[in-house]
Amino acid sequence: MPNEEIIALEKTLETLRSEPPDLNLVSVLNKLAYALMHSDPSKAEDFALEAADLAQKQELRIEHAKACTTLGTTNYEVGNFAEAMKYCRMAMDIYDELGNRSGMAKVHTTIALTYRSQGIIDSSLEHHHESLRIKQEYGAVKDELANSYFNIGACYSSLLRLDQAQSFYEQAREIWEKSDNLEQLSYLYNNLGCFYGRKEELVKAREYFQKSLEIRVDFGDKKGIASTLGNMGSLYKDFGDNESALDFFIRSLELFEELGNGRGISLTSSCVGGIYTAQGRLAEAEELISKGLRISKELKFKDREIHCLESIIDLYKAKGDLEKALQYSRELKTCVEEHLNEKSMEKIAGLQVQSETEKKEKEAEIYRLKNVDLSRTNNELRDALSHVKKLQGLLPICANCKKVRDDDGYWQQIDSYISEHSDVKITHGICPECFIKLYGKGFTREQK
C-alpha cells in the first residue's frame, strides 16, 4: 500500500480514537496492520493485537479473524513460527464456523508462507494449492488468483522445478501487468530475478531485480528493499563482482537489522561473512557468520543454519583450522538430517490435517444429501396431498333414485357430485345384474 494511503488511515485512526470503540475503529486498525505487516511488522502487530482485542469484546467475528490472520503473518516475518501457526488456527476456526471461504483461502496462504519461511517447501506448496482450489470454487477475482499463481511459482522455483515455476509466474504477470498492480509486481519481478538467476541468465535477472527495487523504493517497503538488495548481492557474486555484491549485502543487512528481521539478518550476515572470507578479512568474517549461525539456531531456521554452517566451514578452511572445519562439517551433516526429518514430519502432519478435513467434508456432503432426499420426499408427499380431496361428513341420499343433496340443498346425480367434490373421474358401465334386467338372459356381450 502506498505511503499516502497509510498516512490517510493513520489520520482516520486518530479521529476514531476520540469516539467509543466500534466496527469502524476495528476495521481501520486491521487495514493498517495489513498495510504495515511487511514493511513494519512490529507496528503492524501492535495494530492487529488491538484490533483482535476490540473485535473479540464486540463479537465482531470476521474482524477478529482478519486480525488473527495478520498476526500470523507478522509472527512468521520475525521467525515466531509457533505463534504464527497459533493465530492461523484461531482464524481458520472462525472462518470455518462462519463458512467464509475467502478467509479460509487467506489463512491457507499464511500457513503456506510460514512453512516456506522455515524452508519446508513441500508443505508450503500443498497449502498454496489448497488456497487456489478454494478461490477457484468461490470465484475469486483475478488479482487473488494471481497471488496464488505467484506463490506456487515461488515454491516450484525453490524446488528447481523451473518449467512449472515459469508457467505459474507468467499467469500471475499477465494479470498484474494488465491491472497495473505495482505492489504485487514488485514481488513478482523480484522472484523472476531469482528465477532467471537459477537459470544462469544473469543479465535478465538483474533487469527484473532493478524493476522490483524501483517499485519497492517508491512504496517504502523496507523488507522488500532489503530482500531485493540481498538478491542483487547474490547475483553480483555470481558475476564474480565481489565488491558490488558486498555493497548490496551490507545495505540489505542494515535494513534487516533496522526491522529486527531475524531470518534476513541470519542469511545476510552469512553472505557478508562469506565475501569477507574470500577477501581474507577472516576476523570480520568469523564475527558475522557466527552471528548469523547463532540467530538461525535461536529462531530454528534450519535452512539458514545450513547456509551459515557451510560459510563457517569455508572460513575455518581458509584459516587453516581443519579441526574446527571438521567439527562444523559433522554439525552440518546432523543439521541437514534433522531438516529433512522435520520436513517429513511436517508432511505427515499436513496429510493428517488434509485427511481430517476431507472426512469432515464427506460427512457434511452425506448430511446434505440426506437432507436433499428428505426434502424431495416431503415435496412428493405435498404434491400427492395437493391432489387429494376428501368427502367428509353426512351425505343425504335418496332411498329411491339415489340422488344426493349438496350443501346448497339441490339434488343431483351421485356421479356428478363425486366428480365435483373429489379428483375421481367417473366412467360408466353396466353390472351383470342390471345387464340381465335390461337385455334378458339370452343376450350376451361381444367379447373383445
C-alpha positions as CSV (number, residue, x, y, z in Angstrom):
1,M,0.0,0.0,0.0
2,P,1.4,3.4,-0.9
3,N,2.6,5.7,1.9
4,E,-0.1,8.3,1.3
5,E,-2.8,5.7,1.9
6,I,-1.2,4.6,5.1
7,I,-0.9,8.2,6.2
8,A,-4.6,8.7,5.4
9,L,-5.5,5.6,7.5
10,E,-3.5,6.9,10.4
11,K,-5.3,10.2,10.4
12,T,-8.6,8.4,10.3
13,L,-7.5,6.3,13.3
14,E,-6.7,9.4,15.3
15,T,-10.2,10.7,14.7
16,L,-11.9,7.4,15.6
17,R,-9.9,7.0,18.9
18,S,-11.8,10.1,20.2
19,E,-15.1,8.1,19.9
20,P,-16.4,4.9,21.6
21,P,-14.8,1.8,20.0
22,D,-16.9,0.4,17.2
23,L,-16.7,-1.6,13.9
24,N,-15.1,1.4,12.1
25,L,-12.2,1.6,14.6
26,V,-11.5,-2.1,14.4
27,S,-11.7,-2.1,10.6
28,V,-9.1,0.8,10.3
29,L,-6.8,-1.0,12.8
30,N,-7.0,-4.1,10.7
31,K,-6.3,-2.2,7.5
32,L,-3.3,-0.5,9.0
33,A,-1.9,-3.8,10.3
34,Y,-2.3,-5.4,6.9
35,A,-0.6,-2.4,5.2
36,L,2.4,-2.5,7.5
37,M,2.8,-6.2,8.1
38,H,5.8,-6.5,5.6
39,S,7.4,-3.0,5.9
40,D,7.0,-2.7,9.7
41,P,5.9,-6.0,11.3
42,S,6.3,-4.7,14.9
43,K,3.9,-1.8,14.4
44,A,1.6,-4.0,12.4
45,E,1.5,-6.5,15.3
46,D,0.5,-3.7,17.7
47,F,-2.4,-2.6,15.5
48,A,-3.5,-6.2,14.9
49,L,-3.4,-7.1,18.6
50,E,-5.6,-4.1,19.4
51,A,-8.0,-5.0,16.6
52,A,-8.2,-8.6,17.8
53,D,-8.9,-7.5,21.4
54,L,-11.6,-5.0,20.4
55,A,-13.2,-7.4,17.9
56,Q,-13.4,-10.1,20.5
57,K,-15.0,-7.8,23.0
58,Q,-17.6,-6.6,20.5
59,E,-18.1,-10.1,19.0
60,L,-17.0,-8.9,15.5
61,R,-16.1,-12.4,14.3
62,I,-14.8,-11.5,10.8
63,E,-12.7,-8.6,12.1
64,H,-11.3,-10.9,14.8
65,A,-10.3,-13.5,12.2
66,K,-8.7,-10.8,10.0
67,A,-6.6,-9.6,12.9
68,C,-5.5,-13.2,13.7
69,T,-4.5,-13.8,10.1
70,T,-2.4,-10.6,10.1
71,L,-0.8,-11.7,13.5
72,G,0.1,-15.0,11.8
73,T,1.9,-13.0,9.1
74,T,3.7,-10.6,11.4
75,N,4.9,-13.5,13.6
76,Y,6.3,-15.6,10.7
77,E,8.0,-12.5,9.4
78,V,10.1,-12.3,12.6
79,G,10.5,-16.1,13.0
80,N,7.9,-16.8,15.7
81,F,6.5,-19.7,13.8
82,A,4.7,-21.4,16.7
83,E,2.8,-18.1,17.4
84,A,2.1,-17.7,13.7
85,M,0.5,-21.1,13.5
86,K,-1.5,-20.5,16.7
87,Y,-3.1,-17.4,15.2
88,C,-3.7,-19.1,11.9
89,R,-5.6,-21.9,13.7
90,M,-7.7,-19.3,15.5
91,A,-8.5,-17.5,12.3
92,M,-9.3,-20.8,10.5
93,D,-11.7,-21.9,13.2
94,I,-13.7,-18.7,12.9
95,Y,-13.8,-18.7,9.1
96,D,-14.7,-22.4,9.1
97,E,-17.5,-21.8,11.6
98,L,-18.9,-18.9,9.5
99,G,-18.4,-20.7,6.2
100,N,-16.2,-17.9,5.0
101,R,-14.3,-19.4,2.0
102,S,-12.4,-16.3,1.2
103,G,-11.0,-16.1,4.7
104,M,-10.1,-19.7,4.7
105,A,-8.1,-19.3,1.5
106,K,-6.2,-16.4,3.0
107,V,-5.3,-18.4,6.1
108,H,-4.0,-21.3,4.0
109,T,-1.8,-18.8,2.2
110,T,-0.4,-17.5,5.6
111,I,0.2,-21.1,6.7
112,A,2.0,-21.8,3.4
113,L,4.2,-18.7,3.8
114,T,5.0,-19.8,7.4
115,Y,6.2,-23.2,6.1
116,R,8.2,-21.5,3.3
117,S,10.0,-19.3,5.8
118,Q,11.2,-22.4,7.6
119,G,12.3,-23.9,4.3
120,I,9.6,-26.6,4.3
121,I,8.6,-26.1,0.7
122,D,6.5,-29.2,0.1
123,S,4.1,-28.3,2.9
124,S,4.0,-24.7,1.7
125,L,3.2,-25.9,-1.9
126,E,0.3,-28.0,-0.6
127,H,-1.3,-25.1,1.3
128,H,-0.9,-22.7,-1.6
129,H,-2.6,-25.2,-3.9
130,E,-5.4,-25.6,-1.4
131,S,-5.8,-21.8,-1.2
132,L,-6.0,-21.7,-5.0
133,R,-8.6,-24.5,-5.1
134,I,-10.9,-22.7,-2.6
135,K,-10.5,-19.4,-4.6
136,Q,-11.5,-21.1,-7.8
137,E,-14.5,-22.7,-6.1
138,Y,-16.0,-19.4,-4.8
139,G,-15.0,-17.4,-8.0
140,A,-12.2,-15.1,-6.7
141,V,-11.2,-12.1,-8.7
142,K,-8.2,-12.4,-11.0
143,D,-5.8,-10.5,-8.7
144,E,-6.5,-13.0,-5.9
145,L,-5.9,-15.9,-8.3
146,A,-2.7,-14.2,-9.5
147,N,-1.4,-14.1,-5.9
148,S,-1.8,-17.9,-5.7
149,Y,-0.1,-18.4,-9.1
150,F,2.8,-16.3,-7.8
151,N,3.2,-18.2,-4.6
152,I,3.0,-21.6,-6.3
153,G,5.6,-20.4,-8.8
154,A,7.9,-19.4,-6.0
155,C,7.6,-22.9,-4.4
156,Y,8.3,-24.6,-7.7
157,S,11.3,-22.3,-8.3
158,S,12.7,-23.2,-4.9
159,L,12.3,-26.9,-5.7
160,L,14.1,-26.2,-9.1
161,R,11.1,-27.3,-11.0
162,L,11.7,-24.3,-13.3
163,D,9.2,-25.1,-16.1
164,Q,6.3,-25.3,-13.7
165,A,7.6,-22.2,-11.9
166,Q,7.7,-20.2,-15.1
167,S,4.2,-21.3,-16.1
168,F,2.7,-20.0,-12.8
169,Y,4.8,-16.8,-12.8
170,E,3.6,-16.0,-16.3
171,Q,-0.1,-16.4,-15.3
172,A,0.5,-14.0,-12.4
173,R,2.4,-11.5,-14.5
174,E,-0.3,-11.4,-17.2
175,I,-3.0,-10.5,-14.7
176,W,-0.9,-8.0,-12.6
177,E,0.5,-6.1,-15.6
178,K,-3.0,-5.7,-17.0
179,S,-4.3,-4.4,-13.7
180,D,-1.2,-2.3,-13.1
181,N,-0.8,-3.8,-9.6
182,L,2.6,-2.4,-8.8
183,E,2.8,-3.6,-5.3
184,Q,2.3,-7.3,-6.4
185,L,4.5,-6.8,-9.4
186,S,7.4,-5.7,-7.1
187,Y,7.2,-9.2,-5.6
188,L,6.9,-10.9,-8.9
189,Y,9.8,-9.1,-10.5
190,N,12.0,-9.9,-7.5
191,N,11.1,-13.6,-7.8
192,L,11.6,-13.5,-11.6
193,G,15.1,-12.1,-10.9
194,C,15.8,-15.2,-8.7
195,F,14.2,-17.5,-11.3
196,Y,16.4,-16.2,-14.1
197,G,19.4,-16.3,-11.7
198,R,18.8,-20.0,-11.2
199,K,18.7,-20.4,-15.0
200,E,22.0,-18.5,-15.1
201,E,20.5,-15.8,-17.3
202,L,22.2,-13.1,-15.2
203,V,21.5,-10.1,-17.3
204,K,17.8,-10.8,-17.4
205,A,17.8,-11.5,-13.6
206,R,19.4,-8.1,-13.0
207,E,16.8,-6.3,-15.1
208,Y,14.0,-7.8,-13.0
209,F,15.7,-7.1,-9.7
210,Q,16.1,-3.5,-10.7
211,K,12.4,-3.2,-11.7
212,S,11.4,-4.6,-8.3
213,L,13.8,-2.3,-6.4
214,E,12.4,0.8,-8.1
215,I,8.8,0.0,-7.1
216,R,9.7,-1.0,-3.6
217,V,11.6,2.2,-3.0
218,D,8.6,4.2,-4.2
219,F,6.3,2.2,-1.8
220,G,8.7,2.5,1.1
221,D,8.7,-1.3,1.5
222,K,11.8,-1.7,3.7
223,K,11.6,-5.5,4.0
224,G,11.1,-5.8,0.2
225,I,14.0,-3.4,-0.5
226,A,16.3,-5.5,1.9
227,S,15.2,-8.7,0.2
228,T,15.9,-7.4,-3.4
229,L,19.2,-5.8,-2.3
230,G,20.3,-9.2,-0.9
231,N,19.3,-11.0,-4.1
232,M,21.2,-8.5,-6.2
233,G,24.2,-9.1,-3.9
234,S,24.0,-12.8,-4.7
235,L,23.6,-12.1,-8.4
236,Y,26.8,-9.9,-8.5
237,K,28.6,-12.6,-6.5
238,D,27.7,-15.0,-9.3
239,F,29.0,-12.4,-11.8
240,G,32.3,-12.6,-9.9
241,D,32.0,-8.9,-8.8
242,N,32.5,-9.3,-5.0
243,E,32.9,-5.6,-4.4
244,S,29.5,-4.7,-5.8
245,A,28.0,-7.8,-4.1
246,L,29.4,-6.7,-0.7
247,D,27.8,-3.3,-1.1
248,F,24.4,-4.8,-1.8
249,F,24.7,-7.3,1.1
250,I,25.7,-4.6,3.6
251,R,22.8,-2.3,2.6
252,S,20.4,-5.3,2.9
253,L,21.8,-6.3,6.3
254,E,21.4,-2.7,7.7
255,L,17.7,-2.7,6.7
256,F,17.1,-6.2,8.1
257,E,18.7,-5.1,11.4
258,E,16.6,-2.0,11.5
259,L,13.4,-4.1,11.0
260,G,14.6,-6.8,13.5
261,N,14.0,-9.4,10.9
262,G,15.9,-12.5,12.2
263,R,15.6,-14.5,9.1
264,G,17.0,-11.8,6.9
265,I,19.8,-11.0,9.4
266,S,20.9,-14.6,9.7
267,L,21.3,-15.2,6.0
268,T,22.7,-11.8,5.0
269,S,25.3,-11.9,7.9
270,S,26.5,-15.2,6.5
271,C,26.6,-13.7,2.9
272,V,28.7,-10.7,4.0
273,G,30.9,-13.0,6.0
274,G,31.4,-15.3,3.0
275,I,32.7,-12.4,1.0
276,Y,35.0,-11.3,3.8
277,T,36.4,-14.8,3.9
278,A,37.1,-14.6,0.1
279,Q,38.8,-11.2,0.7
280,G,40.9,-12.6,3.6
281,R,39.1,-10.4,6.2
282,L,38.8,-13.5,8.4
283,A,38.2,-11.9,11.8
284,E,35.3,-9.8,10.4
285,A,34.0,-12.9,8.6
286,E,34.1,-15.0,11.8
287,E,32.2,-12.4,13.7
288,L,29.4,-12.0,11.2
289,I,29.0,-15.7,10.3
290,S,28.9,-16.7,14.0
291,K,26.2,-14.0,14.5
292,G,24.1,-15.5,11.7
293,L,24.6,-19.0,13.0
294,R,23.6,-18.0,16.5
295,I,20.4,-16.3,15.3
296,S,19.4,-19.1,12.9
297,K,19.8,-21.6,15.8
298,E,17.9,-19.4,18.3
299,L,15.0,-19.0,15.9
300,K,15.2,-22.5,14.5
301,F,15.8,-21.5,10.9
302,K,17.2,-24.8,9.8
303,D,17.7,-23.7,6.1
304,R,19.6,-20.6,7.3
305,E,21.6,-22.6,9.8
306,I,22.7,-24.9,7.0
307,H,23.8,-21.9,4.9
308,C,25.7,-20.4,7.9
309,L,27.4,-23.8,8.7
310,E,28.6,-24.0,5.0
311,S,30.0,-20.5,5.3
312,I,31.8,-21.2,8.6
313,I,33.3,-24.4,7.3
314,D,34.8,-22.4,4.4
315,L,36.0,-19.8,6.9
316,Y,37.9,-22.3,9.0
317,K,39.4,-24.0,5.9
318,A,40.7,-20.5,4.9
319,K,42.1,-20.1,8.4
320,G,43.8,-23.5,8.2
321,D,41.9,-24.8,11.2
322,L,40.8,-28.1,9.8
323,E,39.8,-29.5,13.2
324,K,37.1,-26.8,13.6
325,A,36.1,-27.2,9.9
326,L,35.6,-30.9,10.5
327,Q,33.7,-30.2,13.7
328,Y,31.3,-27.9,11.8
329,S,31.1,-30.4,9.0
330,R,29.7,-33.0,11.4
331,E,27.3,-30.4,12.7
332,L,26.2,-29.6,9.2
333,K,25.5,-33.3,8.5
334,T,23.3,-33.5,11.6
335,C,21.5,-30.3,10.7
336,V,20.7,-31.5,7.2
337,E,19.4,-34.8,8.5
338,E,17.2,-33.0,11.1
339,H,15.9,-30.6,8.5
340,L,15.0,-33.5,6.2
341,N,13.3,-35.3,9.0
342,E,11.5,-32.1,10.1
343,K,10.2,-31.8,6.5
344,S,8.9,-35.4,6.6
345,M,7.1,-34.8,10.0
346,E,5.5,-31.6,8.7
347,K,4.4,-33.5,5.6
348,I,2.8,-36.2,7.8
349,A,1.1,-33.6,9.9
350,G,-0.2,-31.9,6.8
351,L,-1.6,-35.2,5.4
352,Q,-3.3,-35.8,8.8
353,V,-5.0,-32.4,8.6
354,Q,-5.9,-33.0,5.0
355,S,-7.4,-36.4,5.9
356,E,-9.5,-34.9,8.8
357,T,-10.7,-32.1,6.5
358,E,-11.7,-34.5,3.8
359,K,-13.5,-36.6,6.4
360,K,-15.5,-33.6,7.6
361,E,-16.3,-32.6,4.0
362,K,-17.6,-36.1,3.3
363,E,-19.7,-36.2,6.4
364,A,-21.1,-32.8,5.5
365,E,-21.9,-34.0,2.0
366,I,-23.6,-37.1,3.3
367,Y,-25.7,-34.9,5.7
368,R,-26.5,-32.6,2.8
369,L,-27.6,-35.5,0.5
370,K,-29.8,-36.9,3.3
371,N,-31.5,-33.5,3.6
372,V,-31.9,-33.3,-0.2
373,D,-33.6,-36.8,-0.2
374,L,-35.8,-35.8,2.8
375,S,-36.7,-32.6,1.1
376,R,-37.5,-34.4,-2.2
377,T,-39.7,-36.9,-0.3
378,N,-41.6,-34.1,1.5
379,N,-42.2,-32.4,-1.8
380,E,-43.5,-35.6,-3.3
381,L,-45.9,-36.0,-0.4
382,R,-47.0,-32.4,-0.6
383,D,-47.7,-32.9,-4.3
384,A,-49.7,-36.1,-3.6
385,L,-51.7,-34.5,-0.9
386,S,-52.4,-31.4,-3.0
387,H,-54.3,-33.8,-5.4
388,V,-56.3,-35.4,-2.7
389,K,-59.9,-34.1,-1.9
390,K,-61.7,-35.7,0.9
391,L,-65.5,-36.3,1.2
392,Q,-66.3,-35.8,4.8
393,G,-69.5,-35.6,6.9
394,L,-73.0,-37.0,6.3
395,L,-74.2,-37.3,2.7
396,P,-78.0,-37.3,2.3
397,I,-79.1,-39.7,-0.5
398,C,-82.5,-40.5,-1.9
399,A,-83.7,-44.0,-1.0
400,N,-85.4,-44.4,-4.3
401,C,-83.5,-42.6,-7.1
402,K,-80.1,-42.4,-5.3
403,K,-79.6,-38.7,-6.0
404,V,-77.7,-36.9,-3.3
405,R,-78.4,-33.5,-1.7
406,D,-75.5,-31.0,-1.9
407,D,-74.6,-28.2,0.6
408,D,-76.9,-25.8,-1.2
409,G,-80.0,-28.1,-0.9
410,Y,-80.1,-29.2,-4.5
411,W,-80.4,-32.8,-5.5
412,Q,-78.1,-34.2,-8.2
413,Q,-76.9,-37.4,-9.6
414,I,-74.3,-39.1,-7.3
415,D,-71.7,-39.5,-10.1
416,S,-71.8,-35.7,-10.7
417,Y,-71.5,-35.0,-7.0
418,I,-68.4,-37.2,-6.6
419,S,-66.7,-35.7,-9.7
420,E,-67.2,-32.2,-8.3
421,H,-66.0,-33.0,-4.8
422,S,-63.0,-35.2,-5.5
423,D,-60.4,-36.0,-8.1
424,V,-62.1,-39.2,-9.1
425,K,-63.2,-39.4,-12.8
426,I,-66.4,-41.3,-13.3
427,T,-66.8,-43.7,-16.2
428,H,-70.0,-45.7,-16.9
429,G,-70.6,-49.4,-17.3
430,I,-73.4,-52.0,-16.5
431,C,-73.1,-54.5,-13.7
432,P,-74.2,-58.1,-14.5
433,E,-77.5,-57.9,-12.7
434,C,-78.6,-54.7,-14.5
435,F,-77.5,-56.2,-17.8
436,I,-79.9,-59.1,-17.4
437,K,-82.7,-56.8,-16.3
438,L,-82.2,-54.7,-19.4
439,Y,-81.4,-57.3,-22.1
440,G,-82.5,-60.6,-20.8
441,K,-80.6,-63.8,-20.0
442,G,-80.3,-64.9,-23.6
443,F,-78.3,-61.8,-24.8
444,T,-74.5,-62.0,-24.4
445,R,-71.9,-59.3,-24.7
446,E,-69.4,-59.2,-27.5
447,Q,-66.1,-60.4,-26.4
448,K,-63.1,-58.4,-27.2
